[in-house]
Amino acid sequence: MAKLSALGRRLTRAFSPCRLFLDWNRDWHRTVVLAGSGRSGTTWIENLINYDNAYRVIFEPLQILKVPATSHFLARQYVRVDSRDPVFLDPMRAILSGRIRNAWTDQFNRKRIVSRRLVKMIRANFLLKWIHECFPGIPIVLLIRHPVPVALSRLRQGWQGRQMSDILAQPELMADHLGPFRQLMDETRDPFEWFILLWCLDTYVPFRQFVSGEIHVLFYEHVWLNPADALPRLFRFIGRRYSPDVLRHVERPSALADQSSAIRTGGDVIGGWRQHVTAQQVQTAQQILKTFGLDALYGPDGLPNAAAADELLRRG
């Protein structure tokens, strides 16, 4: 009976609705990469891009505990842009060309006949420029949300507050980008401050590597406050025809939105986080951002400054 039960479980996984699809176009140019920090709203944006089920969704293929093909990656893997090491290149090619099949990565897919893919990743920010160089022309969208609500959401979800070992274990990453912040990384102990620091690391590296036009920086707040402006520009960048029909989906929470999130409770989605932090915490967060030169990305009102983002990208 145990053998029959095990067989039944395997058959259920093999023939689950999310895995019954034909991905016939292996051209990675037919793939969009959506990246961002964890708890920044990437699943919400994924749903908006795929509001009409035009894409096969490949969900978090760099979740190394769930995906055997990338189990040898570090939690926040970095690869130098000129590297073509097959240890990393072959799994990424399999992801972007749709050859990967996995119960975890396909759990949100509802597309049956596939010609386009949407790969959503919250652990890929240190890899984005490398992906851009190895797979030229692939649209890469980087979602950014104010670091304080991101940190608060991680705390509510019980995320572990120190994930430094995989970062410090990468001498190339430290030498190329993060070496000047080693002392800050060593000294930060408070969980809230650590999540602000981690947001800065995730944001600093791609802004340091990319220049204008190579990547689409999308602010969460802009999409929520003015979707009729932000979404057409997003769709142009990824090569999709825009339809106002997508606007009907903006206020729908993602499957990963927690029950206390403002988008579910009807609260203030953009500014509601202020009632959960002290003035000192906000000031400390701003000081950490300033250390990385990222403090201009958000103004005192908590709203993003797109001009500051453009300036950072122009500096490269």
DRENGU-789955 format. One record per residue: residue in three letters; x, y negated, z negated of N, C-alpha, C in turn. Coordinates in steps of 0.2 Angstrom, whole numbers, m for minus. Each point is the difference from the previous one (the first is absolute). Example, Ala and Ser with C-alpha at 12.3 -4.5 7.8 and 13.67 -1.06 7.14 Angstrom:
2
(site ALA; (66; 28; m39); (m4; m6; 0); (4; m6; 0))
(site SER; (m2; m5; 4); (4; m6; m1); (m4; m5; m3))
END
This chain:
316
(site MET; (4; 6; 0); (m4; m6; 0); (4; m6; 0))
(site ALA; (6; 0; m4); (4; m6; 0); (3; m1; 7))
(site LYS; (2; 5; 4); (3; m1; 6); (m6; m3; 5))
(site LEU; (m6; 3; m1); (m5; m3; 4); (m2; m8; m1))
(site SER; (1; m1; m7); (m1; m7; m2); (5; m5; 3))
(site ALA; (7; 3; 0); (5; m4; 3); (m1; m1; 7))
(site LEU; (m2; 5; 3); (m1; 0; 8); (m6; m5; 1))
(site GLY; (m5; 0; m4); (m5; m5; 1); (2; m7; m1))
(site ARG; (4; m1; m5); (3; m7; m1); (4; m2; 6))
(site ARG; (4; 4; 3); (4; m1; 6); (m4; m2; 6))
(site LEU; (m5; 4; 1); (m5; m1; 5); (m4; m6; 0))
(site THR; (m2; m2; m6); (m3; m6; m2); (4; m6; 2))
(site ARG; (6; 0; m2); (5; m5; 2); (1; m1; 7))
(site ALA; (1; 6; 3); (2; 0; 7); (m6; m3; 5))
(site PHE; (m6; 2; m3); (m6; m2; 4); (m4; m6; m3))
(site SER; (3; m4; m4); (m3; m5; m3); (m2; m6; 5))
(site PRO; (m5; m3; 0); (m2; m5; 5); (6; m5; 2))
(site CYS; (4; m2; m5); (5; m5; 1); (6; 3; 4))
(site ARG; (0; 7; 1); (6; 3; 3); (m2; 2; 7))
(site LEU; (m7; 0; 2); (m2; 3; 6); (0; m6; 5))
(site PHE; (6; m1; 4); (1; m5; 5); (5; 2; 5))
(site LEU; (m1; m4; 5); (5; 1; 6); (4; m6; 1))
(site ASP; (6; 0; m2); (4; m6; 1); (5; 1; 6))
(site TRP; (m3; m2; 6); (3; 2; 7); (5; m5; 2))
(site ASN; (0; m6; m2); (5; m5; 2); (6; m1; m4))
(site ARG; (6; 3; 1); (5; 0; m4); (5; m6; 1))
(site ASP; (m3; m5; 3); (4; m6; 2); (0; m5; m7))
(site TRP; (5; m1; m3); (0; m4; m6); (m1; m7; 1))
(site HIS; (0; m2; 6); (m3; m7; 1); (m7; m1; m1))
(site ARG; (m4; 6; m1); (m7; 0; m1); (m1; 0; m8))
(site THR; (5; m2; m4); (m1; 0; m7); (1; m6; m3))
(site VAL; (m4; m2; m5); (1; m6; m4); (3; 2; m7))
(site VAL; (5; m4; m2); (2; 1; m7); (m3; m6; m4))
(site LEU; (m3; 2; m6); (m2; m5; m5); (3; 2; m6))
(site ALA; (4; m5; m3); (4; 1; m6); (m1; m6; m5))
(site GLY; (1; 2; m6); (m1; m5; m5); (2; 3; m7))
(site SER; (0; m4; m5); (1; 3; m7); (m6; 3; m2))
(site GLY; (1; 5; m5); (m5; 4; m3); (m5; m5; m4))
(site ARG; (m7; 2; 1); (m5; m4; m3); (m1; m7; 3))
(site SER; (3; m1; 6); (m1; m7; 3); (m6; 0; 5))
(site GLY; (m4; 5; 1); (m5; 0; 4); (1; 3; 7))
(site THR; (5; 4; 1); (1; 3; 6); (m5; 5; 3))
(site THR; (m3; 3; m5); (m6; 5; 2); (m6; m4; 3))
(site TRP; (m1; m6; m3); (m5; m4; 2); (1; m3; 7))
(site ILE; (6; m2; 1); (2; m2; 7); (0; 5; 5))
(site GLU; (2; 6; m2); (m1; 6; 4); (m7; 1; 2))
(site ASN; (m5; m1; m4); (m7; 1; 1); (m2; m5; 5))
(site LEU; (3; m6; 0); (m3; m5; 4); (3; 1; 7))
(site ILE; (7; 2; 1); (3; 1; 6); (m4; 6; 4))
(site ASN; (m2; 5; m4); (m3; 6; 2); (m8; 0; m1))
(site TYR; (m3; m6; 0); (m7; m1; m2); (m4; 4; 5))
(site ASP; (2; 2; 6); (m4; 3; 5); (2; 7; 1))
(site ASN; (5; 3; m4); (3; 6; 0); (4; 1; 7))
(site ALA; (3; m5; 2); (4; 0; 6); (7; 4; m1))
(site TYR; (2; 1; m6); (7; 2; m1); (m1; 7; m4))
(site ARG; (5; 4; 1); (1; 5; m5); (4; m3; m6))
(site VAL; (m2; 1; m6); (3; m3; m6); (5; 5; m2))
(site ILE; (7; m2; m1); (5; 4; m3); (2; m4; m7))
(site PHE; (m2; 3; m5); (0; m3; m7); (6; 2; m4))
(site GLU; (4; m5; m1); (6; 1; m5); (4; 6; 2))
(site PRO; (3; 0; 6); (4; 6; 1); (7; 0; m4))
(site LEU; (2; m6; m3); (6; 0; m4); (m2; 2; m7))
(site GLN; (m5; 3; m2); (m2; 2; m7); (4; 7; 0))
(site ILE; (6; m1; m3); (5; 6; 1); (m3; 6; m4))
(site LEU; (m4; m1; m5); (m2; 6; m4); (m6; 4; 4))
(site LYS; (m3; m3; 5); (m6; 2; 3); (2; 3; 8))
(site VAL; (5; m3; 2); (2; 1; 8); (7; 3; 0))
(site PRO; (0; 7; 2); (6; 3; 1); (5; m3; 5))
(site ALA; (m3; m3; 5); (5; m2; 5); (4; m6; m2))
(site THR; (m2; m3; m5); (4; m6; m3); (2; 1; m7))
(site SER; (m1; 6; m3); (2; 2; m7); (7; m2; m1))
(site HIS; (5; 0; 5); (7; m2; m2); (1; m8; 0))
(site PHE; (m5; m4; 2); (1; m7; m1); (0; m2; m7))
(site LEU; (3; m6; m2); (m1; m2; m6); (m7; m4; 0))
(site ALA; (m2; m2; m6); (m6; m3; m1); (m1; m7; 4))
(site ARG; (6; m3; 0); (0; m6; 4); (6; 0; 4))
(site GLN; (0; 4; 5); (6; 2; 4); (2; m7; 5))
(site TYR; (6; 0; 0); (3; m6; 4); (5; 4; 5))
(site VAL; (m1; m2; 7); (5; 2; 5); (2; m6; 4))
(site ARG; (7; m1; 1); (2; m5; 4); (m2; 0; 7))
(site VAL; (m1; m6; 2); (m4; m1; 7); (4; 4; 6))
(site ASP; (6; 1; m1); (4; 3; 6); (1; 7; m1))
(site SER; (m3; 3; m6); (0; 7; m1); (m5; 4; 5))
(site ARG; (3; 5; 2); (m5; 5; 4); (1; 7; m3))
(site ASP; (1; 0; m6); (0; 7; m4); (m6; 4; 1))
(site PRO; (1; 6; 3); (m6; 4; 1); (m4; 2; m6))
(site VAL; (3; 0; m6); (m3; 2; m6); (m6; m5; m2))
(site PHE; (1; m6; 3); (m5; m5; m1); (m4; m2; 6))
(site LEU; (3; 0; 6); (m3; m1; 6); (m5; 5; 2))
(site ASP; (2; 6; 0); (m5; 5; 2); (m6; 0; m4))
(site PRO; (0; 0; m6); (m7; 0; m4); (m4; m7; 2))
(site MET; (4; m5; 1); (m4; m6; 2); (m3; 0; 7))
(site ARG; (4; 3; 4); (m3; 1; 7); (m6; 5; 0))
(site ALA; (0; 5; m4); (m6; 4; m1); (m6; m3; m3))
(site ILE; (1; m5; m4); (m5; m4; m3); (m3; m5; 5))
(site LEU; (4; m3; 3); (m2; m6; 5); (m3; 3; 6))
(site SER; (2; 6; 2); (m2; 3; 6); (m6; 5; m1))
(site GLY; (m2; 0; m6); (m6; 4; m2); (1; 8; m1))
(site ARG; (6; 2; 0); (1; 7; 0); (0; 3; m7))
(site ILE; (m1; m5; m5); (0; 2; m7); (m8; 2; m2))
(site ARG; (m1; 6; m3); (m6; 2; m3); (1; 2; m7))
(site ASN; (m5; m3; m4); (1; 1; m7); (m6; m2; m4))
(site ALA; (m2; 5; m5); (m6; m2; m3); (0; m7; m3))
(site TRP; (5; m2; m3); (1; m6; m3); (m1; m6; 5))
(site THR; (4; 0; 5); (1; m5; 5); (m7; m1; 4))
(site ASP; (m3; 6; 1); (m6; 0; 4); (m7; m1; m4))
(site GLN; (1; m1; m6); (m6; 0; m5); (m6; m5; 2))
(site PHE; (2; m6; 3); (m4; m5; 2); (m2; 0; 7))
(site ASN; (3; 4; 4); (m1; 0; 7); (m7; 3; 2))
(site ARG; (m3; m4; 4); (m7; 2; 3); (0; 0; 7))
(site LYS; (5; m1; 4); (1; 0; 7); (1; 7; 3))
(site ARG; (m4; 2; 4); (1; 7; 3); (4; 1; 6))
(site ILE; (m1; m5; 5); (4; 0; 6); (4; m6; 0))
(site VAL; (7; 1; m1); (4; m6; m2); (5; m2; 5))
(site SER; (0; m6; 1); (5; m3; 5); (4; m6; m3))
(site ARG; (m3; m2; m6); (4; m5; m4); (0; 1; m7))
(site ARG; (5; m2; m4); (1; 2; m7); (2; m7; m4))
(site LEU; (m2; 1; m6); (1; m6; m5); (3; 3; m6))
(site VAL; (7; m1; m1); (4; 3; m5); (0; m5; m6))
(site LYS; (m3; 1; m5); (0; m4; m6); (5; 2; m5))
(site MET; (5; m4; m2); (5; 2; m5); (1; m6; m5))
(site ILE; (1; 2; m6); (2; m5; m6); (7; 2; m2))
(site ARG; (3; 4; 3); (7; 2; m2); (5; m1; 5))
(site ALA; (m1; m4; 5); (4; m1; 6); (3; m7; 1))
(site ASN; (m1; m4; m4); (2; m7; 1); (8; 0; 1))
(site PHE; (4; 4; m3); (7; 0; 1); (2; 3; 7))
(site LEU; (m5; 3; 3); (1; 4; 7); (m2; m4; 6))
(site LEU; (m4; m5; m1); (m4; m3; 5); (5; m3; 6))
(site LYS; (5; m3; m2); (5; m3; 5); (3; 6; 4))
(site TRP; (2; 5; m3); (2; 6; 3); (m5; 3; 5))
(site ILE; (m6; 1; m3); (m5; 2; 5); (m1; m4; 6))
(site HIS; (0; m7; m1); (0; m4; 5); (5; 1; 6))
(site GLU; (6; 1; m3); (6; 1; 5); (0; 7; 3))
(site CYS; (m2; 5; m4); (0; 7; 3); (m6; 1; 5))
(site PHE; (m6; m4; m1); (m6; 1; 4); (m2; m7; 2))
(site PRO; (4; m3; 5); (m2; m7; 2); (m6; m1; 3))
(site GLY; (m4; m5; m2); (m6; m1; 3); (m6; 2; m5))
(site ILE; (1; 4; m5); (m5; 3; m4); (m3; m6; m4))
(site PRO; (m6; m1; m1); (m2; m6; m4); (0; 2; m7))
(site ILE; (3; m5; m4); (1; 1; m7); (m3; m6; m4))
(site VAL; (m5; 2; m4); (m3; m5; m4); (2; 1; m7))
(site LEU; (2; m6; m3); (2; 0; m7); (m5; m4; m4))
(site LEU; (m4; 3; m5); (m5; m3; m4); (3; m2; m6))
(site ILE; (m1; m7; m2); (2; m3; m6); (m6; m2; m4))
(site ARG; (0; 1; m7); (m5; m2; m4); (4; m3; m6))
(site HIS; (m3; m5; m3); (3; m4; m6); (3; 6; m5))
(site PRO; (6; m1; m2); (3; 5; m5); (m3; 1; m6))
(site VAL; (m4; m5; m3); (m3; 1; m7); (m6; 5; 1))
(site PRO; (m5; m1; 4); (m5; 5; 0); (3; 7; 2))
(site VAL; (5; 0; 4); (3; 7; 2); (3; 3; m6))
(site ALA; (3; m4; m4); (3; 3; m6); (m5; 2; m5))
(site LEU; (m5; m4; m1); (m6; 2; m5); (m3; 6; 3))
(site SER; (m1; 1; 6); (m4; 6; 3); (5; 6; m2))
(site ARG; (6; 0; 1); (4; 5; m1); (0; 2; m8))
(site LEU; (0; m5; m4); (0; 2; m7); (m7; 3; m2))
(site ARG; (m6; m2; 3); (m6; 3; m1); (0; 7; 2))
(site GLN; (3; 2; 6); (1; 6; 3); (4; 5; m4))
(site GLY; (4; m3; m5); (5; 4; m3); (6; 2; 3))
(site TRP; (2; m4; 5); (6; 1; 4); (6; 0; m5))
(site GLN; (5; 3; 1); (6; 0; m3); (4; m6; 1))
(site GLY; (2; m4; m5); (3; m6; 1); (7; m1; 1))
(site ARG; (4; 6; 1); (7; m1; 2); (1; 6; 5))
(site GLN; (2; m2; 6); (1; 4; 6); (7; m2; 3))
(site MET; (5; m2; m5); (6; m3; 3); (5; 5; 2))
(site SER; (0; 7; m2); (5; 4; 1); (1; 2; 8))
(site ASP; (m6; 0; 4); (1; 1; 7); (2; m6; 4))
(site ILE; (0; m6; m3); (2; m6; 3); (8; 0; m1))
(site LEU; (2; 1; m7); (7; m1; m2); (4; 6; 3))
(site ALA; (m3; 6; 2); (3; 5; 3); (2; m1; 7))
(site GLN; (m2; m5; 3); (1; m2; 7); (6; m5; 1))
(site PRO; (6; 2; 0); (5; m6; 1); (0; m4; 6))
(site GLU; (m3; 2; 5); (m1; m4; 6); (m5; m5; m1))
(site LEU; (m6; 2; m3); (m5; m5; m2); (3; m5; m4))
(site MET; (3; 2; m5); (3; m5; m5); (5; m5; 3))
(site ALA; (4; 3; 4); (6; m4; 4); (m3; m5; 5))
(site ASP; (m5; 3; 3); (m3; m4; 6); (m5; m6; m3))
(site HIS; (m3; 2; m5); (m6; m5; m2); (m1; m1; m8))
(site LEU; (1; 5; m4); (m3; m1; m7); (6; m1; m5))
(site GLY; (6; 0; 2); (6; 0; m4); (m1; m6; m5))
(site PRO; (m1; m6; 3); (m1; m6; m5); (m5; 0; m5))
(site PHE; (m4; 5; 0); (m6; 0; m5); (1; 6; m5))
(site ARG; (6; 3; 1); (1; 6; m5); (m1; m1; m7))
(site GLN; (3; m6; m2); (m1; m2; m7); (m7; m1; m2))
(site LEU; (m4; m3; 4); (m7; m1; m2); (m4; 7; 0))
(site MET; (2; 4; 5); (m3; 7; 0); (2; 4; m7))
(site ASP; (6; m1; m2); (2; 4; m6); (m3; m3; m6))
(site GLU; (m2; m7; 0); (m2; m3; m6); (m7; 0; m1))
(site THR; (m4; 1; 5); (m7; m1; 0); (m3; 6; m3))
(site ARG; (m4; m1; m6); (m3; 6; m3); (m7; 0; m1))
(site ASP; (m3; m6; 0); (m7; m1; m1); (m4; 2; 6))
(site PRO; (m5; 5; m1); (m3; 3; 6); (m3; m5; 5))
(site PHE; (m3; m5; m2); (m3; m5; 4); (5; m4; 4))
(site GLU; (6; m2; m3); (5; m3; 3); (4; 5; 5))
(site TRP; (0; 6; m2); (3; 5; 5); (m4; 1; 6))
(site PHE; (m7; 0; 0); (m4; 0; 6); (1; m6; 4))
(site ILE; (1; m6; m3); (1; m6; 4); (7; 1; 3))
(site LEU; (5; 2; m3); (6; 1; 3); (0; 5; 6))
(site LEU; (m4; 6; m1); (0; 4; 5); (m4; m3; 6))
(site TRP; (m5; m4; m1); (m3; m3; 6); (5; m5; 3))
(site CYS; (4; m3; m3); (6; m4; 3); (4; 4; 4))
(site LEU; (2; 6; m3); (5; 4; 4); (m3; 2; 7))
(site ASP; (m7; 3; m1); (m4; 2; 6); (0; m6; 5))
(site THR; (m1; m6; m2); (m1; m6; 4); (6; m3; 3))
(site TYR; (5; 0; m4); (7; m3; 2); (3; 3; 5))
(site VAL; (1; 7; 0); (3; 3; 5); (m2; m1; 7))
(site PRO; (m7; 1; 2); (m2; m1; 6); (0; m7; 2))
(site PHE; (m1; m5; m4); (1; m7; 2); (7; m2; 1))
(site ARG; (5; 4; m3); (7; m1; 2); (2; 3; 7))
(site GLN; (m4; 5; 2); (2; 4; 6); (m3; m3; 6))
(site PHE; (m7; m1; 0); (m4; m2; 5); (1; m8; 2))
(site VAL; (m2; m1; 6); (0; m7; 3); (m7; m1; 3))
(site SER; (m2; m6; 1); (m7; m1; 2); (m1; 4; 7))
(site GLY; (m6; 2; 0); (m2; 4; 6); (1; 7; 0))
(site GLU; (4; 3; m4); (2; 7; m1); (m5; 4; m4))
(site ILE; (m4; m4; m5); (m4; 3; m4); (m6; m4; m2))
(site HIS; (m6; 2; m1); (m5; m4; m2); (m1; 0; m8))
(site VAL; (1; m6; m3); (m1; m1; m7); (m8; m1; m1))
(site LEU; (m3; 4; m4); (m7; m1; m1); (m1; m1; m7))
(site PHE; (m3; m6; m2); (m2; m1; m7); (m7; 2; m2))
(site TYR; (0; 4; m5); (m6; 3; m3); (m5; m6; m1))
(site GLU; (2; m5; m3); (m5; m6; m2); (m3; m3; 7))
(site HIS; (4; 0; 5); (m2; m3; 6); (m6; 4; 3))
(site VAL; (1; 6; 0); (m5; 5; 3); (m6; m1; m4))
(site TRP; (0; 0; m7); (m6; m1; m4); (m4; m6; 1))
(site LEU; (4; m6; 0); (m3; m6; 0); (m2; m3; 7))
(site ASN; (4; 2; 5); (m1; m2; 7); (1; 6; 5))
(site PRO; (m4; 5; m1); (1; 6; 5); (m1; m2; 7))
(site ALA; (m4; m5; 2); (m2; m1; 7); (6; m4; 3))
(site ASP; (5; m2; m4); (6; m3; 3); (6; 6; m1))
(site ALA; (1; 3; m5); (5; 5; m1); (0; 6; 4))
(site LEU; (m6; 3; 0); (m1; 6; 4); (1; 0; 7))
(site PRO; (m3; m5; 4); (2; m1; 7); (8; 0; 1))
(site ARG; (3; m4; m4); (8; 0; 1); (3; 7; m1))
(site LEU; (m3; 3; m5); (3; 7; m2); (m2; 5; 6))
(site PHE; (m6; 0; 3); (m1; 4; 5); (4; m2; 7))
(site ARG; (1; m6; 1); (4; m2; 6); (7; 3; m1))
(site PHE; (3; 0; m6); (7; 3; m1); (0; 7; 1))
(site ILE; (m5; 4; m2); (0; 7; 0); (m2; 3; 7))
(site GLY; (m2; m5; 4); (m3; 2; 7); (m7; 2; 0))
(site ARG; (m4; m2; m4); (m7; 2; 0); (m5; m5; 2))
(site ARG; (m5; 1; 3); (m5; m5; 2); (m4; m1; m7))
(site TYR; (m1; m6; m1); (m3; m2; m6); (m8; m1; 1))
(site SER; (m3; 3; m5); (m8; m1; 0); (m2; m3; m7))
(site PRO; (m5; m4; 1); (m2; m3; m7); (m4; 5; m4))
(site ASP; (m1; 6; 3); (m3; 6; m4); (4; 1; m6))
(site VAL; (7; m1; 0); (4; 2; m5); (m1; m4; m7))
(site LEU; (m3; m6; 1); (m2; m4; m5); (m5; 3; m5))
(site ARG; (m4; 4; 2); (m5; 3; m4); (3; 5; m5))
(site HIS; (7; 2; 1); (3; 5; m4); (5; m4; m5))
(site VAL; (0; m6; 0); (5; m4; m4); (m1; 1; m8))
(site GLU; (m7; 0; m2); (m1; 0; m7); (m1; 8; m2))
(site ARG; (1; 4; 4); (0; 7; m3); (6; 2; m3))
(site PRO; (0; 3; m6); (6; 2; m4); (3; 6; 3))
(site SER; (6; 1; 0); (3; 6; 2); (m1; 6; m4))
(site ALA; (2; 6; 2); (m1; 6; m4); (4; 0; m6))
(site LEU; (6; m4; 0); (5; 0; m5); (m1; m6; m5))
(site ALA; (m5; m5; 1); (m1; m5; m4); (m3; 2; m7))
(site ASP; (3; m2; m5); (m2; 3; m7); (m7; m3; m2))
(site GLN; (m3; 3; m5); (m7; m2; m1); (0; m7; m3))
(site SER; (5; m3; m3); (0; m6; m3); (2; m6; 5))
(site SER; (2; 2; 6); (2; m5; 5); (m5; m5; 1))
(site ALA; (2; m6; 2); (m5; m5; 1); (m4; 1; 6))
(site ILE; (3; 3; 5); (m4; 2; 6); (m6; 5; m1))
(site ARG; (1; 4; m5); (m6; 4; m2); (m5; m3; m5))
(site THR; (3; m4; m5); (m4; m3; m5); (m4; m7; 2))
(site GLY; (3; m3; 6); (m3; m6; 2); (3; m6; m3))
(site GLY; (6; 1; m3); (4; m5; m3); (4; m4; 5))
(site ASP; (4; m5; m3); (4; m4; 4); (6; 4; 3))
(site VAL; (0; 2; 6); (5; 5; 3); (7; m4; 0))
(site ILE; (0; m6; 2); (7; m3; 1); (2; m3; m7))
(site GLY; (m4; m3; m4); (3; m3; m6); (m2; 3; m7))
(site GLY; (m3; 5; 0); (m3; 3; m6); (6; 3; m4))
(site TRP; (6; 1; 3); (5; 3; m4); (3; m5; m6))
(site ARG; (m2; m6; 1); (3; m5; m5); (m3; 1; m7))
(site GLN; (m6; 3; 0); (m2; 1; m7); (3; 6; m4))
(site HIS; (4; 3; 4); (3; 6; m3); (8; m1; m2))
(site VAL; (2; m6; 1); (7; m1; m1); (1; m7; m4))
(site THR; (6; 0; m3); (1; m7; m4); (4; m4; 5))
(site ALA; (0; m7; m2); (4; m5; 3); (7; 2; 1))
(site GLN; (3; 3; m6); (7; 2; 0); (1; 5; 5))
(site GLN; (m4; 5; 1); (1; 5; 5); (0; m2; 7))
(site VAL; (m5; m5; 1); (0; m3; 7); (7; m4; 1))
(site GLN; (2; m3; m5); (6; m4; 1); (6; 5; 1))
(site THR; (0; 5; m4); (6; 5; 1); (0; 3; 7))
(site ALA; (m6; 2; 2); (m1; 3; 7); (3; m5; 5))
(site GLN; (m2; m7; m1); (3; m5; 5); (7; 0; 0))
(site GLN; (3; 1; m6); (7; m1; m1); (4; 6; 4))
(site ILE; (m3; 6; m1); (2; 6; 4); (0; m1; 7))
(site LEU; (m6; m3; 3); (0; m1; 7); (5; m5; 2))
(site LYS; (1; m5; m4); (5; m5; 2); (7; 3; 0))
(site THR; (2; 5; m4); (6; 3; 1); (1; 3; 6))
(site PHE; (m5; 2; 4); (1; 3; 6); (m2; m5; 6))
(site GLY; (m1; m6; m2); (m2; m5; 5); (m7; 1; 3))
(site LEU; (m4; 4; m4); (m7; 1; 3); (m5; m4; m3))
(site ASP; (2; m5; m5); (m5; m4; m4); (m5; m4; 5))
(site ALA; (3; m2; 6); (m4; m4; 4); (m6; 4; 4))
(site LEU; (0; 6; m1); (m5; 4; 4); (m7; m1; m3))
(site TYR; (0; m2; m7); (m7; m1; m3); (0; m7; m3))
(site GLY; (m5; m4; 0); (0; m6; m3); (m3; 0; m7))
(site PRO; (0; m5; m4); (m3; 0; m7); (m7; 2; 0))
(site ASP; (m4; 0; 6); (m7; 2; 0); (0; 7; 1))
(site GLY; (5; 4; 1); (0; 7; 1); (m1; 2; 7))
(site LEU; (0; m5; 5); (m2; 1; 7); (7; 0; 4))
(site PRO; (0; 5; 5); (6; 0; 4); (2; m6; 4))
(site ASN; (6; 0; 1); (3; m6; 4); (3; 3; 7))
(site ALA; (m4; 1; 5); (2; 3; 6); (6; m4; 3))
(site ALA; (1; m6; m1); (5; m4; 3); (7; 2; m3))
(site ALA; (m1; 2; m7); (6; 2; m3); (2; 7; 2))
(site ALA; (m4; 4; 1); (1; 7; 3); (4; m1; 7))
(site ASP; (m3; m4; 4); (3; m1; 7); (7; m3; m1))
(site GLU; (1; m4; m5); (7; m3; m1); (5; 5; m2))
(site LEU; (m2; 5; m4); (4; 5; m3); (2; 5; 6))
(site LEU; (m5; 1; 5); (1; 4; 5); (5; m3; 5))
(site ARG; (m1; m7; 1); (5; m3; 5); (7; 0; m3))
(site ARG; (1; 0; m6); (7; 1; m3); (2; 7; 1))
(site GLY; (m4; 5; 1); (2; 7; 1); (4; 3; m5))
END
